[in-house]
Amino acid sequence: MAEWVRLCNVEEAPAEGAVCERSAGGRDLCLARIGGELKAVDNLCPHRQGPLSEGWIEGNSVVCPWHSWAFDLTTGDASYPEGERVAAFALRVDGGNVLVDLGS
């Protein structure tokens, strides 16, 4: 069941190819903009809890700044190492606000 929560204003979202940390509903998320679209995944890398929001974008993935684990921003699946993942969240823009679905 969808649980749409305000994440930030559109103006507070990162620029193309950048990431930032935003919080909603008690969760810290890594918010990114790639190909003109906003994407959100859990902010903590499952390896050593590195902050993905301090990482960088490579293709469609965010790379952890601590040990270079990379996570697809749409699915949350890791390209390295294989089999790892972080939660990925649906987003939508409504009236200048970025909303995240924390219920899926």
N, C-alpha and C positions, 0 to 999 in steps of 0.2 A: 504494500500500500504506500502510495506516494506521501511524502512529508516534506513539502516545499518550505524552506527557511531562507530568509534574506542572508546573503553572504556579504555583499558590499554594493556600493553604487557602481555603475558602469565606469565612471571616471576613476575609480579606485582600482580597477582591473589593470593587469600589466599590459605593456605595449607588446606588439607583435614580436614573437621569439623570446619573450621574457617570462619569468616566473616570480611569484610572490606568495607570502603566507597570508591566509585569511582564516578567520574562525567563525563557526556557526554551530549552534546547538551543542556546544561543548566539545566540538571536534576542530582540530587544526588541520587545514587543508592546504595543499599546494595548488595554486591557481595559475594557469598558463594560458597564453594566447598563441595558437599556431594556425596558419592558414586562415586568419581572420576569425577563428572560432575560439571561444573560451572553453577550457577543459579543467577538471578538478579531480585530484586523487588525494588519498591520505598523505599527510606531510611527512610521516616518519618511514624511513627505509626499514624493512624487516631485518636487515643484517645487524646493524649496530645502532639503530634509531637515528641515523643521520637525517638532517632536515632537508628534504627534497626541495623546499622553497629557496634554498641557498645554492642549488645546483644550476644546471644549464640545460638548454634544449639541444638535442641532436635528432634531426628528422622529426618523428612524431613522439619522441620519448623525452622524459626528463631524466637527467643523470645525477645520481647522488654525489655530492661533493666530497664525501669521505672516502669511498672505495670504488666509485665509478659503476655501481649497479645502475642499470637503465630500465625504466618502466614506461610502457606505452601509455600515453595520456588518455586514450579512449577506453582501453580495456583494463589497464592496470597490470597487465602481464609483463614480466621481465624478459628482455631480450638477452640479458646476461645478469645473473646466471639463470639458465633455463629452469622453469618450474616454480620460480618465486613470483610473488605478485603483491600489489597493494590494492585497496579498494578504489574503484573509479565511481564517480558520481555524475548523474545527469544534471545539467544546468539549463536555465532559461532566463531570458531578460524580460522583465515586466515593468513598464513605467520608469525606466532608468535604474532599476534595481536588478542585480544578479541574484537569482534564486537557485538554491541547490536542493536536490532531493536526497534527504538523509534517510528515507524510509526504505529504499530499495536494497 
